[in-house]
Each structure stands twice: as structure tokens, then as C-alpha cells.
Amino acid sequence: MKKQIILGLVLVSMLFSCSTDDTADIVINDNSVVNNTTGGGDTDPETIFLSGTFTEDLTLDANNTYKLNGSLIMASGTTLTIPACMTIEALAAGSDVYVAISQGAKIVANGTADCPIVFTSDASSPAAGDWGGLIILGSAPINSVTGTATATSEIASLPYGGNVADDNSGSLNYVRVEYSGGAADGQSENNGITFYGVGNGTVVNYIQAYAGKDDGIEFFGGTVNASFVSVVNAEDDSVDWTEGYSGTLTNVYISNRITDDKAIEADGFNTDFSNATGIFSKPTVNNLTIVGEGTAAGHSEAVRLRAGTQGIFNNVHITGYIEGFDLDDEDTGNGVVSDDLQVTDVTFVDVTTNMKNDTTVTFTDADFYTGEGNGTATDYATWGAGWTK
């Protein structure tokens, strides 16, 4: 018999304090309850604290206010539905406050340009690392295991990976994640949005990671495609991929400060494990803009390609870095020679070294990139207007 376990999930009337002393574990079967205040006029929305593992669907009500006060895990077979215009605050308590969509579950979060969905910190002065982030796990291929075997996520220790390339984990449209990246320990850190083995049956358009402590958006294998991707002020890498990621990223805008790490850090496989399949990451990246703070400020690397990553970059514009592309290790160099790692139509502005070859393989700039000066990149001023920060 199925059980629904919901830990720390509380209805709080606006007439009462929201202190933890008043909380109790309850199961909500009906979110339509309203609180009558003065007997007339508008009713105040309810505040619902969310955490625990859900084994049934959870649909959030636009008339209510929601706050994460722990880990919210959607179990396999369930769907989390979030309406447009909703802002979900997370308790500023670090890594243990996050949303995880398990393998076999779905999230349906469809905002609009005028009404984006926002996950943010509840702190009066929010800061990077206040809470965890959004984690989605699927059954698409990863190269650290083979066949239907699965790996385990850094955060939440949930399974991901498999052999279902078109796996469907739901949809994200106009979703922004702010002040995330709380660290569990020195090795396990949340990102803004993390895609673990997510398949290309999942729809991802117009997403932003803003002011996170760790990576902005990271792909651990999988085949998911994403369009209109914005990462601003991620303290670690803005976009990161590993474990054989092979999706397509279209219209990507990255803005970095001098204190942040790289705009893109790309691995062909997870060097903490092994490349069990022998297949390297090979995404396609179309229309990429990277903006740094300039060579005078000493901004170092825009894009680091390593651990044998492959990839096809089309229409790239990089501004304000000492190095545009830094390539490491023999496998990565071999990808250039085999034309599996290529850049077409690229513009470098205020970049000292366009390409640095730290591999053991000999090749020229022209072997790696062509069409210098032709990169126009993405029109972020248009598609990012209004819903991003």
C-alpha cells in the first residue's frame, strides 16, 4: 500500500507566528482551505512549508505561499507541478534545503516571460549558498556506467543514468534559481540547476541560475537539450558538463566576475570515476556569449576543455579574458585532430590568447577554430529581458 511521507509540511495562517515551535507533520490532501480573518474582504494566502519525500503528485496552488524548509524529493512516478508567477522561497540553511526530482518523476514548471517561476532564498539579505538548488535525475545514458546501471548523485544520493535517451523528466520554462549552491562538504556541492542523466524528452527553455555558490548549471551525462540559458555571477563554473553529456545548448549567455571561476568547464568523463563506455561528452553549443571583466582586471579563462571532452561550438562571442579556450590532456587534443572538438564562427574581444594548447597533441589554432571575427552570438538583450536578473 502506497504511503505519502511528508516531513515538516505546515499550513500557517497569517494570524499566527511562523516559528518552528508551531510546526507539525501533516498530510495535505486539499490545498483549497482559506483562513477567514475579519469576516469580510480578501482572505490572506496560506504559507505551506515543504519538505520530505512525496510518493503522490504535488500540485502547488497559486493562491498559497510556499517555503522550502528541507529537502523536497519527488519519488519515481510522481509529478511536481508549479504554476507561472510563483516564487518559492527556501530556508537559508545551506545544502540540506533543495528540490530533487527523482529518476522516473517529473517536474512541470512552466512560467512565462511576464510571469517566471523563481526559486530563491528567504534571507532578508540573500547570498550565494543560502540553500541547495534544483536537482533533476533521469534515465538517459551516462558514460560512468553501462547499460541500465545507475550512478548516485552527489546530493541526495539518488540514482541516475540508464539507456533511455528520450527519457522525459517534465518541463522547465522561464525558471530562475537564485542564491543556491550550499555545500554539504568539500566534495559535494549543490548547483543552481543540476541535470543528472536527463533525457531529451524533457523540455528546457528559458532558465537562469543567478548568484550561486557553486556551478550555475551542470550536466552529468544525459541527452537533454536546453535553449535560452542564462548564468550570471556563479562563483564556480557557470556551465559545466561531464559523464558523456551529448545534448544541444542553444542561445547561452554567461556573465562572470573576476572572483568567479570559468564560464564553461567541460569534462569528457568524470575523472573521479572512469569512462566505462569509452564515449566522451560531445554536446553542440549554438549562439554562445561569454562576458568577463576584462584582461586589465586579470580575468583568466573563459572556457576550459579537458578529460577528452568533445563538442561542436557554433557562433561564439567571448569578451574580456586572458584566455579564450584552454585545452587540457591528450584525449582532448585528439578530439581536435579528429574534428570532434571544433569551433566555427568565433569573435574574441579583449582576449589575450584565443586558444591555449595544454594537451600533448600538436595542432594549430586553425585546426580548432575557424571563422574568426564572424561570431555574433546570442541576442540576450531581447530574449533575457524582463525575466532574468
Secondary structure as the mmCIF struct_conf table of DSSP 4:
data_model
#
loop_
_struct_conf.conf_type_id
_struct_conf.id
_struct_conf.beg_label_comp_id
_struct_conf.beg_label_asym_id
_struct_conf.beg_label_seq_id
_struct_conf.end_label_comp_id
_struct_conf.end_label_asym_id
_struct_conf.end_label_seq_id
BEND BEND1 GLY A 8 GLY A 8
STRN STRN1 LEU A 11 VAL A 12
TURN_TY1_P TURN_TY1_P1 MET A 14 LEU A 15
BEND BEND2 PHE A 16 PHE A 16
HELX_RH_3T_P HELX_RH_3T_P1 THR A 20 ASP A 22
BEND BEND3 ASN A 29 ASN A 29
TURN_TY1_P TURN_TY1_P2 ASN A 31 SER A 32
STRN STRN2 ASN A 35 ASN A 35
BEND BEND4 THR A 37 GLY A 41
HELX_LH_PP_P HELX_LH_PP_P1 ASP A 42 THR A 43
STRN STRN3 ASP A 44 ASP A 44
HELX_LH_PP_P HELX_LH_PP_P2 PRO A 45 GLU A 46
STRN STRN4 THR A 47 PHE A 54
BEND BEND5 THR A 55 GLU A 56
STRN STRN5 LEU A 58 THR A 59
TURN_TY1_P TURN_TY1_P3 ALA A 62 ASN A 63
BEND BEND6 ASN A 64 ASN A 64
STRN STRN6 THR A 65 MET A 74
HELX_LH_PP_P HELX_LH_PP_P3 ALA A 75 ALA A 75
TURN_TY1_P TURN_TY1_P4 SER A 76 GLY A 77
STRN STRN7 THR A 79 ILE A 82
TURN_TY1_P TURN_TY1_P5 ALA A 84 CYS A 85
STRN STRN8 THR A 87 ALA A 90
BEND BEND7 ALA A 92 ALA A 92
STRN STRN9 GLY A 94 GLY A 94
TURN_TY1_P TURN_TY1_P6 SER A 95 ASP A 96
STRN STRN10 TYR A 98 ILE A 101
TURN_TY1_P TURN_TY1_P7 GLN A 103 GLY A 104
STRN STRN11 LYS A 106 ASN A 110
BEND BEND8 ALA A 113 CYS A 115
STRN STRN12 ILE A 117 SER A 121
BEND BEND9 SER A 124 SER A 125
TURN_TY1_P TURN_TY1_P8 ALA A 128 GLY A 129
BEND BEND10 ASP A 130 ASP A 130
STRN STRN13 TRP A 131 TRP A 131
STRN STRN14 LEU A 134 LEU A 137
BEND BEND11 ALA A 140 ALA A 140
TURN_TY1_P TURN_TY1_P9 ASN A 143 SER A 144
BEND BEND12 VAL A 145 VAL A 145
TURN_TY1_P TURN_TY1_P10 GLY A 147 THR A 148
STRN STRN15 ALA A 151 THR A 152
TURN_TY1_P TURN_TY1_P11 GLU A 154 SER A 157
STRN STRN16 PRO A 159 TYR A 160
BEND BEND13 ASN A 163 ASN A 163
TURN_TY1_P TURN_TY1_P12 ALA A 165 ASP A 166
STRN STRN17 GLY A 170 GLU A 178
BEND BEND14 TYR A 179 TYR A 179
STRN STRN18 ALA A 183 ALA A 183
BEND BEND15 ALA A 184 GLN A 187
STRN STRN19 GLU A 189 GLU A 189
BEND BEND16 GLY A 192 GLY A 192
STRN STRN20 ILE A 193 TYR A 196
BEND BEND17 GLY A 197 GLY A 197
TURN_TY1_P TURN_TY1_P13 ASN A 200 GLY A 201
BEND BEND18 THR A 202 THR A 202
STRN STRN21 VAL A 203 TYR A 210
BEND BEND19 ALA A 211 ALA A 211
BEND BEND20 LYS A 213 ASP A 214
BEND BEND21 GLY A 216 GLY A 216
STRN STRN22 ILE A 217 PHE A 220
BEND BEND22 GLY A 221 GLY A 221
STRN STRN23 ALA A 226 VAL A 232
BEND BEND23 ASN A 233 ASN A 233
BEND BEND24 GLU A 235 ASP A 236
BEND BEND25 SER A 238 SER A 238
STRN STRN24 VAL A 239 THR A 242
TURN_TY1_P TURN_TY1_P14 GLU A 243 GLY A 244
STRN STRN25 THR A 248 SER A 255
TURN_TY1_P TURN_TY1_P15 ILE A 258 THR A 259
BEND BEND26 ASP A 260 ASP A 260
BEND BEND27 ALA A 263 ALA A 263
STRN STRN26 ILE A 264 ASP A 267
BEND BEND28 GLY A 268 PHE A 269
TURN_TY1_P TURN_TY1_P16 THR A 271 ASP A 272
BEND BEND29 PHE A 273 PHE A 273
BEND BEND30 ALA A 276 THR A 277
HELX_LH_PP_P HELX_LH_PP_P4 ILE A 279 SER A 281
STRN STRN27 THR A 284 VAL A 291
BEND BEND31 GLU A 293 GLU A 293
TURN_TY1_P TURN_TY1_P17 THR A 295 GLY A 298
STRN STRN28 GLU A 301 ARG A 306
TURN_TY1_P TURN_TY1_P18 ALA A 307 GLY A 308
STRN STRN29 GLY A 311 ASP A 328
BEND BEND32 ASP A 329 ASP A 329
HELX_RH_AL_P HELX_RH_AL_P1 GLU A 330 VAL A 337
TURN_TY1_P TURN_TY1_P19 SER A 338 ASP A 339
BEND BEND33 ASP A 340 ASP A 340
STRN STRN30 LEU A 341 ASP A 358
BEND BEND34 THR A 359 VAL A 361
HELX_RH_AL_P HELX_RH_AL_P2 ASP A 365 PHE A 368
STRN STRN31 TYR A 369 GLU A 372
TURN_TY1_P TURN_TY1_P20 GLY A 373 GLY A 373
HELX_RH_AL_P HELX_RH_AL_P3 TYR A 380 TRP A 383
TURN_TY1_P TURN_TY1_P21 GLY A 384 TRP A 387
#
